[in-house]
Amino acid sequence: MLIHLKELIRQRLDKPQNSDAFPIFAALITQNQQKMAEYSKEEIKNIEEKWRSEWKKREVYKVSNDSTKPKYYVLDMFPYPSGAGLHVGHPLGYIASDIVARYKRIKGFNVLHPMGFDAFGLPAEQYALEHGIHPAVSTADNINNFKRQLGTIGFSYDWSREVQTCDPSYYKWTQWIFLQIFDSWFNRKNEKAERISELIKVFEAEGNKSHPIPNSKFDIQHFTGSDWKAYSEKEQQRILMEYRLAYLAYTDVNWCEALGTVLANDEVINGVSYRGGFPVVKKQMRQWSLRITEYAERLLKGLNEIDFSDSMKEIQRNWIGKSVRSAPNLSGGRNFSKLTKELTKQEEVFKSKALVLRSEATRPGVLQFVCLDKRLDGG
């Protein structure tokens, strides 16, 4: 029966014009349903358990890297293994990706379809505190429960590729990646990351005239090779921190004293933490950041080379958030009529909705907010 079904599926996939395949396929399914109706629930359960055990023993979904078949990678978002187990949202997405994985196998692809668990984080800590259980113990128990539930559904995962983010053999590589980022800077001329050691060589030879400091508010903006050599080790490291792709900086964060951690915006609801309902306040803290803005231009260019929908590309462009400032040299002074005529010649400013004017000569420190929506019709 299974052989016949598989062959008919192949016929339909390879020859969509074959009108005979689906009626026969439907008849076989109906026949199969009628046959299954003769089994009790207990018998059906035993059959499923028997074959799940058999598939596991035979490792039917294990994938070899050594294959002449074309490669195809199906990756799900790893779930957080909470104590509550799977919820309906998990299989909702996993079933769809499993269909794709199975379809590609039938089409002759070597399909890598792994599963893992995003097991680090605040929920594990809170669960451990509330129940008096070490997080390593509770997380391991939760993962075993998730795997049991996923196995019951029958997903075609290659469990030999399982990833657990709380496993030292895994996160030692995330730490290694961080060290590579920390030891790198973004060369704007070459538009790529390079080692800090190469930047130090440039500083020793000519200072930073070829590579300005990214932070315009930093107290040192220009220095020569002689200046660099005269700086103390501490001062040199402080300057290098302004170039590193992973750097320390003071930023506004959502601080929850009760949880003892920083929370993301989506973890704060009406001024309290999503978990536990504890008060959250805005606070400046020194923490690690990534200089992702240096890659804005490359990310935008890359959107032209990928097969995404126009709407998805626009979402990505908005997320990247590149903005261009315009600083026109206006001579209209306090003559608003003359100013508006000059503004119409400024292509970028022309798209603006408003303009802030300041005249330090006549009224120091006073700003005038001018609406530009009506400037073309004499408003």
TORZA-195025 format. One line per field, with one value per residue (C-alpha): x, y, z. Coordinates in steps of 0.2 Angstrom, whole numbers, plus 2048, in hexadecimal, padded with zeros to 3 digits. Layout:
BEGIN
c1 <- X_...
c2 <- Y_...
c3 <- Z_...
//
This chain:
BEGIN
c1 <- 800_80E_818_809_805_817_817_807_80D_81D_812_808_817_821_812_804_7FB_7F7_7E5_7E4_7F0_7E5_7D5_7DE_7E8_7D7_7D0_7DF_7DD_7CB_7CF_7DC_7D0_7C3_7D0_7D6_7C5_7C5_7D3_7D0_7D8_7E3_7E9_7EC_7F6_801_804_80A_815_81C_821_827_833_838_83C_846_850_853_857_84C_84E_861_86A_87B_886_88E_880_880_86E_86A_86A_85B_85A_84A_84C_83F_840_846_839_83C_839_82D_826_815_81B_816_808_7FD_808_817_810_807_817_820_813_815_828_827_81C_829_837_82D_829_83B_841_834_83B_84D_855_861_856_85E_84F_856_84E_855_850_853_856_85F_856_84B_83D_849_850_83E_838_847_844_832_833_844_84B_85C_859_864_859_848_84E_854_843_83A_844_840_82E_82F_838_82B_81D_825_828_816_811_81D_828_837_845_857_85A_86C_86D_864_86A_868_86D_871_87D_890_895_889_88B_89E_89C_891_89E_8AB_8A1_89F_8B2_8B4_8A8_8B1_8C2_8BB_8B7_8AD_8B8_8AD_8B8_8B8_8A6_8AB_8B1_8C4_8CF_8D2_8E5_8E4_8DC_8EA_8F7_8EE_8ED_900_904_8F8_8EC_8DA_8D9_8D3_8C7_8BD_8B6_8A4_89D_89D_89B_8AB_8B7_8C5_8C1_8D2_8E3_8F4_8FF_90A_8FB_8F6_907_907_8F6_8F5_8EF_8DF_8DC_8E0_8D3_8C6_8C9_8C8_8B8_8B0_8B5_8B1_8A2_89E_8A0_89B_890_883_872_860_859_849_850_846_84D_843_849_85A_85B_858_848_844_836_82A_82D_826_814_80D_81D_81E_827_81D_823_81E_817_826_82A_835_83E_849_85B_86C_877_888_886_88C_885_888_88D_880_87C_88D_885_876_87C_881_871_867_871_86F_85C_85D_865_859_849_83D_82C_82C_822_82F_83D_835_833_845_84A_83F_847_859_853_860_85D_865_867_867_86F_86B_874_865_868_856_859_849_840_834_82F_841_844_836_83C_84D_846_83C_84D_854_84E_850_849_83B_834_834_824_82C_83B_843_84B_857_85E_86C_86F_85E_856_864_85D_84C_846_838_82E_827_81B_820_811_80A_819_817_806_80B_805
c2 <- 800_80C_808_80B_81C_822_81E_827_836_836_835_844_84E_84A_84B_857_854_842_842_830_831_83A_831_820_829_82F_81D_816_822_81E_80C_80F_819_80B_7FF_80A_80B_7F9_7FC_801_811_806_7FC_80C_813_803_803_815_812_802_80B_81B_810_807_817_81D_80D_80E_820_823_836_836_840_83D_84C_840_840_843_849_85C_864_86B_873_875_87E_881_88E_885_885_88A_87A_880_876_877_86D_870_87C_87D_88A_87E_871_87E_883_873_869_875_874_861_860_86A_85E_84E_856_85A_848_841_84C_845_852_84E_857_85D_860_862_867_86F_879_88B_887_896_8A5_8AD_8A0_892_89D_8A2_890_88A_898_894_881_880_875_878_87F_871_864_86C_871_85F_858_865_860_84E_852_85D_84F_842_84D_852_83F_83B_847_83E_84C_847_84E_848_848_844_857_85C_86D_873_885_881_874_879_870_87C_88D_88C_88F_89E_8A5_8A2_8AB_8BA_8BA_8BB_8CA_8D2_8D0_8D9_8EA_8EF_8F7_903_904_8F1_8EF_8E0_8DB_8DA_8D5_8E2_8DE_8E5_8F5_8F7_8F6_904_90F_90C_912_921_923_922_92E_920_919_926_921_91B_924_937_93B_932_93E_939_93B_93D_936_933_924_92C_930_91E_918_925_91F_913_901_906_915_90B_8FE_90B_911_900_8FD_90B_900_8EE_8E5_8DF_8EE_8F4_903_90C_909_90B_8FB_8F3_8EE_8E3_8E3_8D4_8C9_8D0_8D2_8DD_8D9_8DC_8E8_8DA_8D2_8E2_8E6_8F6_8F9_8E7_8D7_8CA_8BD_8C0_8D2_8DA_8ED_8F2_902_90B_90B_90F_900_8FB_8EC_8E3_8E9_8E4_8F1_8EA_8FB_8FA_8ED_8F7_8FA_8E8_8E2_8EE_8E8_8D6_8D8_8DA_8C9_8BE_8B6_8BF_8C7_8DA_8DC_8D2_8DC_8EC_8E6_8E2_8F3_8FB_8F0_8F4_906_910_922_930_942_951_961_96F_980_98C_99F_9A5_9AA_9AF_9B1_9A3_9A6_9A5_995_98C_98F_989_979_974_973_967_956_94C_95A_95C_94B_952_956_963_96E_974_985_98D_99E_9A0_9B2_9B9_9AC_9A0_98F_992_986_989_97A_97D_972_970_966_976_97F_97C_984_993_98D
c3 <- 800_805_7F5_7EA_7F3_7F1_7DF_7DC_7E5_7DA_7CA_7D0_7D4_7C5_7B9_7BF_7AF_7B4_7B8_7BD_7CB_7D8_7D6_7D9_7E7_7EF_7ED_7F6_804_806_806_813_81E_81E_823_831_837_83B_848_85A_861_86C_85C_852_861_861_84F_84F_85E_855_845_84E_858_848_83F_84D_84E_83B_83B_82C_82C_82F_822_81C_816_809_7FC_7E9_7EB_7EA_7FB_804_815_81F_830_83D_84A_85A_868_879_884_891_89E_896_887_875_871_861_859_859_84D_843_83C_83D_833_825_824_826_817_80D_814_80F_7FE_7FA_7FF_7F3_7E5_7E8_7F3_802_80F_81F_82B_83D_84E_85D_86D_871_883_88B_892_89F_89F_8A5_8B3_8B9_8B8_8C2_8CF_8D1_8D2_8DB_8CD_8C5_8B4_8AC_8B3_8AF_89D_89A_89F_895_885_887_889_879_86F_875_86F_85E_85C_85F_851_845_83E_833_83D_83C_84F_84D_849_859_860_872_875_887_883_886_876_86D_875_875_862_865_871_864_857_863_865_852_851_860_857_847_841_831_823_81A_80B_809_810_81A_82B_82E_83D_84A_849_837_83D_84A_83D_833_843_847_835_832_840_83C_82D_821_82D_838_848_845_855_851_864_869_872_866_854_84C_850_847_847_854_85F_85E_864_872_879_888_886_88E_883_873_879_87C_86A_863_86C_860_851_857_850_861_86D_87F_87F_88B_884_88B_890_898_8AA_8B5_8C6_8CC_8BE_8BE_8AC_89C_893_880_87C_878_889_891_892_89A_8A4_8AB_8A6_89C_8A7_8B9_8B7_8C0_8BE_8AF_8AE_8A0_8A5_89D_89E_897_88C_87D_86C_85A_84D_841_839_831_825_820_80E_80C_813_807_7F8_7FC_7FC_7E9_7E7_7F1_7EC_7F8_7F5_7F2_802_80C_805_80A_81C_81C_816_823_830_82A_82C_822_821_818_81F_815_81B_80E_80F_80F_80E_810_822_82A_819_819_807_801_80C_805_7F3_7F8_800_7F0_7E8_7F5_7EF_7FF_80A_7FF_805_817_820_82C_82F_83F_83D_84A_849_856_851_856_862_869_86E_866_859_84D_846_835_82C_81A_813_80B_806_7F3_7F3_7FC_80D
//
